[in-house]
């Protein structure tokens, strides 16, 4: 399953709109019920781009999903295969924390293996109301 999910993330990455950075990111968000939502980064000449992680979450949330198991992320410059892990930015970490528990899995592909982190590891002291 890991290899299949990584391939799906790599495929999602190819849909990235990244004319300013040429840095393409793909994400696969899996719900606890087994549904899958993909996402890619979408840049904009304004300042309001969106990362692959939040794209996947926005797709899932707008379909009514609320129960998330894990997200898998791949990244690389346009035209290249992923070779380094790509951890979510601070904005995405805070955004995701609204909808997941501390054990939510955030997985990153480094070109050969998938490393797994928990939400609590990547955002140990997130903002909460
Ligand atoms: Zn982000």
Backbone and ligand atoms as CSV (ligand in chain L), in Angstrom:
chain,resi,resn,atom,element,x,y,z
A,1,UNK,N,N,0.831,-1.208,0.000
A,1,UNK,CA,C,0.000,0.000,0.000
A,1,UNK,C,C,0.866,1.259,0.000
A,2,UNK,N,N,1.975,1.205,0.742
A,2,UNK,CA,C,2.836,2.382,0.784
A,2,UNK,C,C,3.286,2.811,-0.598
A,3,UNK,N,N,3.737,1.850,-1.383
A,3,UNK,CA,C,4.236,2.175,-2.720
A,3,UNK,C,C,3.128,2.773,-3.578
A,4,UNK,N,N,1.923,2.214,-3.460
A,4,UNK,CA,C,0.787,2.711,-4.235
A,4,UNK,C,C,0.457,4.152,-3.841
A,5,UNK,N,N,0.464,4.421,-2.547
A,5,UNK,CA,C,0.151,5.776,-2.072
A,5,UNK,C,C,1.233,6.759,-2.527
A,6,UNK,N,N,2.486,6.347,-2.451
A,6,UNK,CA,C,3.568,7.217,-2.915
A,6,UNK,C,C,3.403,7.513,-4.403
A,7,UNK,N,N,3.039,6.494,-5.165
A,7,UNK,CA,C,2.842,6.718,-6.608
A,7,UNK,C,C,1.676,7.670,-6.852
A,8,UNK,N,N,0.630,7.554,-6.063
A,8,UNK,CA,C,-0.502,8.478,-6.189
A,8,UNK,C,C,-0.077,9.910,-5.863
A,9,UNK,N,N,0.749,10.066,-4.839
A,9,UNK,CA,C,1.234,11.401,-4.471
A,9,UNK,C,C,2.124,11.966,-5.579
A,10,UNK,N,N,2.940,11.099,-6.163
A,10,UNK,CA,C,3.797,11.544,-7.265
A,10,UNK,C,C,2.950,11.988,-8.461
A,11,UNK,N,N,1.875,11.267,-8.697
A,11,UNK,CA,C,0.977,11.626,-9.798
A,11,UNK,C,C,0.280,12.953,-9.502
A,12,UNK,N,N,-0.179,13.125,-8.275
A,12,UNK,CA,C,-0.840,14.378,-7.879
A,12,UNK,C,C,0.116,15.553,-8.030
A,13,UNK,N,N,1.372,15.305,-7.727
A,13,UNK,CA,C,2.403,16.345,-7.825
A,13,UNK,C,C,2.504,16.916,-9.231
A,14,UNK,N,N,2.260,16.081,-10.216
A,14,UNK,CA,C,2.378,16.532,-11.606
A,14,UNK,C,C,1.299,17.549,-11.976
A,15,UNK,N,N,0.255,17.640,-11.165
A,15,UNK,CA,C,-0.791,18.636,-11.404
A,15,UNK,C,C,-0.482,19.984,-10.752
A,16,UNK,N,N,0.638,20.063,-10.056
A,16,UNK,CA,C,0.977,21.308,-9.360
A,16,UNK,C,C,1.011,22.486,-10.334
A,17,UNK,N,N,0.551,23.614,-9.829
A,17,UNK,CA,C,0.693,24.869,-10.589
A,17,UNK,C,C,1.757,25.673,-9.856
A,18,UNK,N,N,2.986,25.588,-10.345
A,18,UNK,CA,C,4.118,26.185,-9.636
A,18,UNK,C,C,5.047,26.925,-10.598
A,19,UNK,N,N,4.489,27.896,-11.351
A,19,UNK,CA,C,5.319,28.585,-12.343
A,19,UNK,C,C,6.352,29.523,-11.725
A,20,UNK,N,N,6.210,29.837,-10.436
A,20,UNK,CA,C,7.138,30.789,-9.812
A,20,UNK,C,C,8.306,30.099,-9.131
A,21,UNK,N,N,8.048,28.953,-8.528
A,21,UNK,CA,C,9.118,28.246,-7.821
A,21,UNK,C,C,9.610,27.000,-8.569
A,22,UNK,N,N,8.783,26.488,-9.477
A,22,UNK,CA,C,9.069,25.200,-10.129
A,22,UNK,C,C,9.186,24.072,-9.113
A,23,UNK,N,N,8.702,24.301,-7.910
A,23,UNK,CA,C,8.756,23.290,-6.849
A,23,UNK,C,C,7.383,22.646,-6.739
A,24,UNK,N,N,7.322,21.380,-7.102
A,24,UNK,CA,C,6.034,20.690,-7.161
A,24,UNK,C,C,5.873,19.740,-5.977
A,25,UNK,N,N,4.713,19.834,-5.357
A,25,UNK,CA,C,4.412,18.995,-4.196
A,25,UNK,C,C,3.104,18.255,-4.445
A,26,UNK,N,N,3.096,16.990,-4.053
A,26,UNK,CA,C,1.876,16.192,-4.135
A,26,UNK,C,C,1.575,15.580,-2.779
A,27,UNK,N,N,0.293,15.426,-2.491
A,27,UNK,CA,C,-0.106,14.849,-1.208
A,27,UNK,C,C,-1.267,13.893,-1.406
A,28,UNK,N,N,-1.289,12.857,-0.591
A,28,UNK,CA,C,-2.416,11.918,-0.557
A,28,UNK,C,C,-2.914,11.864,0.884
A,29,UNK,N,N,-4.158,12.273,1.058
A,29,UNK,CA,C,-4.794,12.274,2.378
A,29,UNK,C,C,-5.749,11.091,2.449
A,30,UNK,N,N,-5.558,10.259,3.474
A,30,UNK,CA,C,-6.411,9.078,3.642
A,30,UNK,C,C,-7.300,9.250,4.862
A,31,UNK,N,N,-8.568,8.937,4.692
A,31,UNK,CA,C,-9.495,8.996,5.819
A,31,UNK,C,C,-9.466,7.662,6.555
A,32,UNK,N,N,-9.999,7.649,7.769
A,32,UNK,CA,C,-10.033,6.401,8.526
A,32,UNK,C,C,-10.965,5.382,7.878
A,33,UNK,N,N,-11.903,5.853,7.054
A,33,UNK,CA,C,-12.801,4.923,6.353
A,33,UNK,C,C,-12.198,4.414,5.051
A,34,UNK,N,N,-10.992,4.898,4.710
A,34,UNK,CA,C,-10.305,4.391,3.541
A,34,UNK,C,C,-10.435,5.232,2.284
A,35,UNK,N,N,-11.101,6.372,2.376
A,35,UNK,CA,C,-11.190,7.246,1.200
A,35,UNK,C,C,-9.886,8.010,1.018
A,36,UNK,N,N,-9.650,8.389,-0.216
A,36,UNK,CA,C,-8.399,9.053,-0.565
A,36,UNK,C,C,-8.692,10.368,-1.272
A,37,UNK,N,N,-7.974,11.406,-0.844
A,37,UNK,CA,C,-8.065,12.714,-1.493
A,37,UNK,C,C,-6.653,13.170,-1.814
A,38,UNK,N,N,-6.433,13.576,-3.045
A,38,UNK,CA,C,-5.107,14.027,-3.439
A,38,UNK,C,C,-5.060,15.554,-3.451
A,39,UNK,N,N,-3.852,16.066,-3.426
A,39,UNK,CA,C,-3.674,17.515,-3.507
A,39,UNK,C,C,-2.335,17.854,-4.109
A,40,UNK,N,N,-2.241,19.065,-4.654
A,40,UNK,CA,C,-0.973,19.577,-5.164
A,40,UNK,C,C,-0.872,21.043,-4.758
A,41,UNK,N,N,0.337,21.581,-4.829
A,41,UNK,CA,C,0.472,23.004,-4.534
A,41,UNK,C,C,-0.006,23.828,-5.729
A,42,UNK,N,N,-0.608,24.955,-5.418
A,42,UNK,CA,C,-1.144,25.844,-6.443
A,42,UNK,C,C,-0.651,27.251,-6.108
A,43,UNK,N,N,0.318,27.712,-6.880
A,43,UNK,CA,C,0.849,29.050,-6.645
A,43,UNK,C,C,-0.019,30.083,-7.353
A,44,UNK,N,N,0.268,31.329,-7.043
A,44,UNK,CA,C,-0.501,32.408,-7.642
A,44,UNK,C,C,0.397,33.631,-7.699
A,45,UNK,N,N,0.195,34.481,-8.696
A,45,UNK,CA,C,1.052,35.662,-8.767
A,45,UNK,C,C,0.732,36.651,-7.652
A,46,UNK,N,N,-0.408,36.466,-6.998
A,46,UNK,CA,C,-0.658,37.187,-5.758
A,46,UNK,C,C,0.063,36.442,-4.658
A,47,UNK,N,N,-0.273,36.689,-3.440
A,47,UNK,CA,C,0.439,36.026,-2.351
A,47,UNK,C,C,-0.332,34.842,-1.794
A,48,UNK,N,N,-1.451,34.483,-2.401
A,48,UNK,CA,C,-2.339,33.515,-1.790
A,48,UNK,C,C,-2.265,32.134,-2.426
A,49,UNK,N,N,-1.079,31.553,-2.500
A,49,UNK,CA,C,-0.968,30.185,-2.972
A,49,UNK,C,C,-1.466,29.216,-1.913
A,50,UNK,N,N,-1.602,27.948,-2.314
A,50,UNK,CA,C,-2.012,26.937,-1.339
A,50,UNK,C,C,-1.119,25.719,-1.507
A,51,UNK,N,N,-0.750,25.127,-0.384
A,51,UNK,CA,C,0.126,23.961,-0.388
A,51,UNK,C,C,-0.670,22.695,-0.727
A,52,UNK,N,N,0.049,21.661,-1.106
A,52,UNK,CA,C,-0.578,20.382,-1.469
A,52,UNK,C,C,-1.380,19.795,-0.311
A,53,UNK,N,N,-0.841,19.923,0.901
A,53,UNK,CA,C,-1.518,19.354,2.063
A,53,UNK,C,C,-2.878,20.008,2.270
A,54,UNK,N,N,-2.899,21.337,2.227
A,54,UNK,CA,C,-4.168,22.038,2.459
A,54,UNK,C,C,-5.128,21.848,1.289
A,55,UNK,N,N,-4.607,21.675,0.078
A,55,UNK,CA,C,-5.482,21.367,-1.057
A,55,UNK,C,C,-6.203,20.053,-0.801
A,56,UNK,N,N,-5.464,19.037,-0.374
A,56,UNK,CA,C,-6.076,17.727,-0.097
A,56,UNK,C,C,-7.107,17.844,1.023
A,57,UNK,N,N,-6.752,18.560,2.083
A,57,UNK,CA,C,-7.694,18.736,3.191
A,57,UNK,C,C,-8.931,19.509,2.745
A,58,UNK,N,N,-8.741,20.538,1.952
A,58,UNK,CA,C,-9.894,21.328,1.498
A,58,UNK,C,C,-10.835,20.468,0.652
A,59,UNK,N,N,-10.270,19.637,-0.195
A,59,UNK,CA,C,-11.111,18.741,-0.995
A,59,UNK,C,C,-11.908,17.805,-0.086
A,60,UNK,N,N,-11.232,17.203,0.866
A,60,UNK,CA,C,-11.891,16.236,1.751
A,60,UNK,C,C,-12.915,16.911,2.660
A,61,UNK,N,N,-12.523,18.013,3.271
A,61,UNK,CA,C,-13.425,18.711,4.193
A,61,UNK,C,C,-14.670,19.197,3.469
A,62,UNK,N,N,-14.485,19.670,2.239
A,62,UNK,CA,C,-15.639,20.183,1.485
A,62,UNK,C,C,-16.569,19.068,1.035
A,63,UNK,N,N,-16.095,17.837,1.121
A,63,UNK,CA,C,-16.947,16.675,0.827
A,63,UNK,C,C,-17.533,16.088,2.102
A,64,UNK,N,N,-17.277,16.750,3.229
A,64,UNK,CA,C,-17.867,16.312,4.488
A,64,UNK,C,C,-17.002,15.398,5.324
A,65,UNK,N,N,-15.791,15.101,4.866
A,65,UNK,CA,C,-14.908,14.219,5.626
A,65,UNK,C,C,-14.404,14.918,6.884
A,66,UNK,N,N,-14.310,14.168,7.955
A,66,UNK,CA,C,-13.810,14.752,9.205
A,66,UNK,C,C,-12.873,13.799,9.962
A,67,UNK,N,N,-12.711,12.583,9.466
A,67,UNK,CA,C,-11.977,11.572,10.218
A,67,UNK,C,C,-10.751,11.122,9.421
A,68,UNK,N,N,-9.593,11.677,9.745
A,68,UNK,CA,C,-8.419,11.475,8.906
A,68,UNK,C,C,-7.383,10.570,9.565
A,69,UNK,N,N,-6.772,9.716,8.747
A,69,UNK,CA,C,-5.796,8.758,9.256
A,69,UNK,C,C,-4.360,9.215,9.030
A,70,UNK,N,N,-4.067,9.625,7.804
A,70,UNK,CA,C,-2.677,9.987,7.500
A,70,UNK,C,C,-2.596,10.745,6.186
A,71,UNK,N,N,-1.463,11.428,6.013
A,71,UNK,CA,C,-1.200,12.122,4.759
A,71,UNK,C,C,0.213,11.760,4.324
A,72,UNK,N,N,0.387,11.581,3.024
A,72,UNK,CA,C,1.690,11.251,2.455
A,72,UNK,C,C,2.076,12.358,1.483
A,73,UNK,N,N,3.313,12.820,1.592
A,73,UNK,CA,C,3.743,13.995,0.836
A,73,UNK,C,C,5.012,13.681,0.039
A,74,UNK,N,N,5.029,14.111,-1.213
A,74,UNK,CA,C,6.249,14.022,-2.016
A,74,UNK,C,C,6.519,15.394,-2.622
A,75,UNK,N,N,7.779,15.673,-2.925
A,75,UNK,CA,C,8.106,16.957,-3.526
A,75,UNK,C,C,9.380,16.836,-4.348
A,76,UNK,N,N,9.498,17.717,-5.316
A,76,UNK,CA,C,10.716,17.815,-6.119
A,76,UNK,C,C,10.563,18.997,-7.064
A,77,UNK,N,N,11.683,19.452,-7.562
A,77,UNK,CA,C,11.657,20.459,-8.607
A,77,UNK,C,C,11.008,19.865,-9.851
A,78,UNK,N,N,10.342,20.694,-10.616
A,78,UNK,CA,C,9.703,20.262,-11.849
A,78,UNK,C,C,10.717,19.533,-12.736
A,79,UNK,N,N,10.312,18.390,-13.237
A,79,UNK,CA,C,11.184,17.624,-14.126
A,79,UNK,C,C,12.090,16.633,-13.410
A,80,UNK,N,N,12.050,16.627,-12.089
A,80,UNK,CA,C,12.892,15.721,-11.312
A,80,UNK,C,C,12.035,14.772,-10.483
A,81,UNK,N,N,12.630,13.669,-10.105
A,81,UNK,CA,C,11.977,12.734,-9.194
A,81,UNK,C,C,12.276,13.160,-7.758
A,82,UNK,N,N,11.380,12.872,-6.829
A,82,UNK,CA,C,11.637,13.215,-5.422
A,82,UNK,C,C,12.893,12.514,-4.895
A,83,UNK,N,N,13.743,13.276,-4.216
A,83,UNK,CA,C,14.949,12.703,-3.608
A,83,UNK,C,C,15.128,13.126,-2.157
A,84,UNK,N,N,14.320,14.062,-1.693
A,84,UNK,CA,C,14.425,14.531,-0.314
A,84,UNK,C,C,13.042,14.614,0.310
A,85,UNK,N,N,12.995,14.410,1.620
A,85,UNK,CA,C,11.701,14.518,2.280
A,85,UNK,C,C,11.244,15.970,2.305
A,86,UNK,N,N,9.941,16.135,2.339
A,86,UNK,CA,C,9.340,17.449,2.273
A,86,UNK,C,C,8.332,17.558,3.420
A,87,UNK,N,N,8.733,18.195,4.480
A,87,UNK,CA,C,7.857,18.319,5.642
A,87,UNK,C,C,6.899,19.492,5.463
A,88,UNK,N,N,5.709,19.387,6.025
A,88,UNK,CA,C,4.724,20.464,5.867
A,88,UNK,C,C,5.227,21.780,6.461
A,89,UNK,N,N,4.834,22.883,5.844
A,89,UNK,CA,C,5.187,24.204,6.369
A,89,UNK,C,C,4.417,24.455,7.669
A,90,UNK,N,N,4.792,25.477,8.375
A,90,UNK,CA,C,4.144,25.795,9.640
A,90,UNK,C,C,2.665,26.071,9.500
A,91,UNK,N,N,2.306,26.744,8.437
A,91,UNK,CA,C,0.893,27.048,8.208
A,91,UNK,C,C,0.100,25.753,8.062
A,92,UNK,N,N,0.613,24.827,7.258
A,92,UNK,CA,C,-0.088,23.550,7.062
A,92,UNK,C,C,-0.166,22.754,8.357
A,93,UNK,N,N,0.898,22.766,9.131
A,93,UNK,CA,C,0.876,22.017,10.402
A,93,UNK,C,C,-0.242,22.545,11.297
A,94,UNK,N,N,-0.337,23.859,11.412
A,94,UNK,CA,C,-1.381,24.435,12.255
A,94,UNK,C,C,-2.759,24.157,11.669
A,95,UNK,N,N,-2.866,24.291,10.352
A,95,UNK,CA,C,-4.152,24.047,9.677
A,95,UNK,C,C,-4.615,22.612,9.910
A,96,UNK,N,N,-3.740,21.664,9.672
A,96,UNK,CA,C,-4.114,20.249,9.817
A,96,UNK,C,C,-4.486,19.923,11.255
A,97,UNK,N,N,-3.813,20.564,12.208
A,97,UNK,CA,C,-4.041,20.233,13.617
A,97,UNK,C,C,-5.475,20.508,14.056
A,98,UNK,N,N,-6.156,21.380,13.320
A,98,UNK,CA,C,-7.559,21.677,13.635
A,98,UNK,C,C,-8.448,20.444,13.437
A,99,UNK,N,N,-8.026,19.549,12.538
A,99,UNK,CA,C,-8.899,18.461,12.099
A,99,UNK,C,C,-8.402,17.067,12.451
A,100,UNK,N,N,-7.251,16.971,13.112
A,100,UNK,CA,C,-6.691,15.654,13.411
A,100,UNK,C,C,-6.281,15.584,14.875
A,101,UNK,N,N,-6.042,14.354,15.337
A,101,UNK,CA,C,-5.543,14.217,16.699
A,101,UNK,C,C,-4.011,14.126,16.686
A,102,UNK,N,N,-3.439,14.040,17.863
A,102,UNK,CA,C,-1.978,14.050,17.979
A,102,UNK,C,C,-1.314,12.863,17.293
A,103,UNK,N,N,-2.061,11.773,17.083
A,103,UNK,CA,C,-1.485,10.576,16.464
A,103,UNK,C,C,-1.648,10.523,14.951
A,104,UNK,N,N,-2.252,11.545,14.379
A,104,UNK,CA,C,-2.365,11.608,12.917
A,104,UNK,C,C,-0.970,11.468,12.314
A,105,UNK,N,N,-0.868,10.640,11.265
A,105,UNK,CA,C,0.432,10.338,10.672
A,105,UNK,C,C,0.732,11.255,9.483
A,106,UNK,N,N,1.901,11.843,9.526
A,106,UNK,CA,C,2.388,12.677,8.430
A,106,UNK,C,C,3.608,11.978,7.863
A,107,UNK,N,N,3.464,11.519,6.621
A,107,UNK,CA,C,4.493,10.675,6.014
A,107,UNK,C,C,5.145,11.410,4.860
A,108,UNK,N,N,6.452,11.308,4.782
A,108,UNK,CA,C,7.184,11.997,3.726
A,108,UNK,C,C,8.090,10.999,3.005
A,109,UNK,N,N,8.140,11.132,1.705
A,109,UNK,CA,C,8.929,10.226,0.865
A,109,UNK,C,C,10.245,10.909,0.514
A,110,UNK,N,N,11.365,10.219,0.794
A,110,UNK,CA,C,12.677,10.837,0.537
A,110,UNK,C,C,13.345,10.308,-0.727
A,111,UNK,N,N,12.563,9.633,-1.546
A,111,UNK,CA,C,13.115,9.094,-2.780
A,111,UNK,C,C,13.312,7.602,-2.713
A,112,UNK,N,N,13.451,7.081,-1.492
A,112,UNK,CA,C,13.598,5.636,-1.369
A,112,UNK,C,C,12.723,5.054,-0.263
A,113,UNK,N,N,12.562,5.782,0.817
A,113,UNK,CA,C,11.742,5.278,1.920
A,113,UNK,C,C,10.725,6.330,2.354
A,114,UNK,N,N,9.735,5.847,3.086
A,114,UNK,CA,C,8.726,6.740,3.652
A,114,UNK,C,C,9.010,6.890,5.141
A,115,UNK,N,N,9.220,8.120,5.579
A,115,UNK,CA,C,9.398,8.393,7.000
A,115,UNK,C,C,8.073,8.875,7.557
A,116,UNK,N,N,7.806,8.467,8.774
A,116,UNK,CA,C,6.511,8.786,9.361
A,116,UNK,C,C,6.679,9.593,10.647
A,117,UNK,N,N,5.915,10.653,10.751
A,117,UNK,CA,C,5.894,11.491,11.947
A,117,UNK,C,C,4.454,11.579,12.433
A,118,UNK,N,N,4.288,11.929,13.687
A,118,UNK,CA,C,2.932,12.194,14.177
A,118,UNK,C,C,2.704,13.707,14.205
A,119,UNK,N,N,1.433,14.056,14.261
A,119,UNK,CA,C,1.087,15.479,14.368
A,119,UNK,C,C,1.758,16.090,15.591
A,120,UNK,N,N,1.759,15.342,16.694
A,120,UNK,CA,C,2.357,15.857,17.931
A,120,UNK,C,C,3.858,16.098,17.776
A,121,UNK,N,N,4.518,15.278,16.977
A,121,UNK,CA,C,5.953,15.475,16.759
A,121,UNK,C,C,6.234,16.735,15.947
A,122,UNK,N,N,5.388,16.995,14.958
A,122,UNK,CA,C,5.650,18.131,14.069
A,122,UNK,C,C,5.059,19.440,14.575
A,123,UNK,N,N,4.080,19.334,15.470
A,123,UNK,CA,C,3.505,20.555,16.043
A,123,UNK,C,C,3.220,20.311,17.525
A,124,UNK,N,N,4.292,20.296,18.322
A,124,UNK,CA,C,4.130,19.908,19.734
A,124,UNK,C,C,3.383,20.942,20.576
A,125,UNK,N,N,3.409,22.178,20.182
A,125,UNK,CA,C,2.755,23.211,21.007
A,125,UNK,C,C,1.898,24.110,20.122
A,126,UNK,N,N,1.017,23.497,19.339
A,126,UNK,CA,C,0.187,24.263,18.415
A,126,UNK,C,C,-0.825,25.144,19.134
A,127,UNK,N,N,-1.281,26.143,18.423
A,127,UNK,CA,C,-2.292,27.044,18.957
A,127,UNK,C,C,-3.637,26.339,19.035
A,128,UNK,N,N,-4.297,26.452,20.165
A,128,UNK,CA,C,-5.641,25.886,20.324
A,128,UNK,C,C,-6.480,26.866,21.133
A,129,UNK,N,N,-7.729,26.991,20.759
A,129,UNK,CA,C,-8.647,27.839,21.529
A,129,UNK,C,C,-9.225,27.066,22.689
L,1,ZN,ZN,ZN,2.155,24.277,3.623
